[in-house]
Amino acid sequence: MTFTVIWAPSVRNRLAELWVDRSSDRASITKAADEIDMRLGSNPIRWVRARGIYWELTIPPLRVLCQISEEDRMVKVVQVRWTSR
């Protein structure tokens, strides 16, 4: 299964802020974001946990909340946060 993964513009901006603010962790942030894209794009339900109306995926040092539309085969990332390892 292939899903299209879209990061909301505000979420992309927050990801960029994290990348700039945590210069010593840039490689881990980039790796985590790439892994999040891969997992959400392949079979999102396999990797996420339900959080109310959203789904959560944690790949340290990032945690994202997303909305999944299986019918449209779309995943929208609506929040990204730094998480402790």
N, C-alpha and C positions, 0 to 999 in steps of 0.2 A: 504494500500500500504506500502510495506517495501522497503527502499532504503539502500544500503551500503554506509556508511559515511567513507571517508578516509581523514585524515589530512596530508597534505604534510609534509615531515620531517622537513623542515625549519619552518613550522608553529607550529609543535609540540615543536620544540626548543624555538620558541618565546613564546609560552604559558608557558613553563617551566621557562623561564626568568622572565616573568611577575609574576609567582607564587613565585619565589625566591625574586624578588625585592620588592614585595608588601606583606611583611609578615603579616601585619595586615588585609589584604583582602584575604587571602588564601581560606577561606571557601566560600566567595562569588565567587571567580574565579572558584573553583571546581564545585560549584553549577551551575554557568552559563555555563561552558563547558559541563557538563552533560545534561543540558537543551537543549543546541545547538545540541548535538548528538541526543537526543530524537526527537526534532522537525524535524531536517533534515532527520532523518531515517524513520520517519513516513509518512509525506506528505510535502515535502519541499516547494512546490509551494505555499502552504497555508500560510507559515510563512515569506517568503522572499520578498524583494523589488528589482526590476530590477535596476542595476547599469551598464549600458553599456553592455558588454559581460558577466558580472558577476551578481551574486545575493548577496544581503546583508541581514544579520540577526543580530539584536542587542538584546542581553540579558545582561543588565548591570551587571557587568562592562566590558563586552566584546562585540566587534563587529567583525563579520567575513565576508569575501567575499568568495564565492564559485562558482563552476561550477556544473551545474546539467545536467545529461544525463538521461532523462526520459526513453529512449529506453533501456539503459543498467541498469537502476535503480541504478545509482551511483551518489553520491555527493562528490566532492573533495573540501575541504576547502583549499584555497590558500593564505589566509591572516587572521591574528588575530591582533586586536588592543585593547588597553585600551580605554574605553570611560567613560566620566564623567557621573555620575548618574543623 
